[in-house]
Amino acid sequence: WGKKFHARGSVHGQKVTVCLLGLLSKLKQRVATDPTGESDRAKLSRAVRSGELLVLQEVQCYILTHLAPVESRKRKAKAKV
C-alpha cells in the first residue's frame, strides 16, 4: 500500500515530489553562497561546497527521473527532418 500511496500518479506522490524539489532548491541556494578570501579555510570550504552541490544535483536528477509524474517531465523537441 505504501508504494501505491507514494506512486508517481497519486496526488500524494505529486505533493511529495514538489515538496522535495522545493527543499532542494532552498538548500542549493544556501550551499551555493561562495565564501570569500584565499585562506586555507576558504579554499577547503569551497571544495566541500562543490561536492555538496554535486550531490544535490544528483538527488534532483533522481527525483525527476524516478518520482516525478511522467507527464510532467520536460520532453525533448523532435528534430524536423
N, C-alpha and C positions, 0 to 999 in steps of 0.2 A: 504494500500500500504506500509506503514512503516514497518509492521511486515514481509511482504514478502521481503522487501529490506534488512532487518537485519536477515533474516532467516538463519538457520544453513547451508543450502545447497548453499546459494548465495555467490558469490565471495566477495561482500562487507561484508557479515556476517562473513566470514572466516578471513578477514583482521581485522575486529573489535576484534574478539576473540584473534588473535595473538597479536594485539596491547595491549589489556587489560592484557594478560598474561605477556608480556614484561614489562609493567609498574608495575605490581605486583611483578615481580622478582626484579626489581631495588629497589622498595620500601622496600621489605623484606630485601634486603642487607643493606639498610640504617638503618632500625629499629633493625636489628639483632646485631649491634655492642653493646656489653655489657659494661656499664660504670664500671670503676674500683673503688675500695675503699669500705669501710664499713660504710660510713657516712649514716645518715638517708636519705639524698637526693639521694644517690646512690641506696639504698635499694628501695626507692619509685620509682625511675626511672626504676629499673629492673622489678618491679611489673607492671608498666604501659606498658613497652615494651613487657612483656609476654602476656598481654591482647591484645595488638595491633597485635602481631604475630598470635594469635588465630583467630582474626577477619580476617586477611589477608588470613589465611589458609582456612577459611570458604568461603571467596569470591572466592578463587581459585577453590575450590570444586564446587561451584555453576556454575562458568564459564565453567568448564569442563563437568559438567553433563547437563547443560541447553543450553549453547551457542555453544560449540564445535561441529563440524560436527560429526555425529555418526560414520562414517567410520574412523575417525582419533583417536578415543578413544582406549586406550590400552585394549585388551581383555585378560581375564584370560585364561591360558592354560587349556585345558580339561585334567582331570586326566585319565591316562591309567589304564584300568581295566584288 
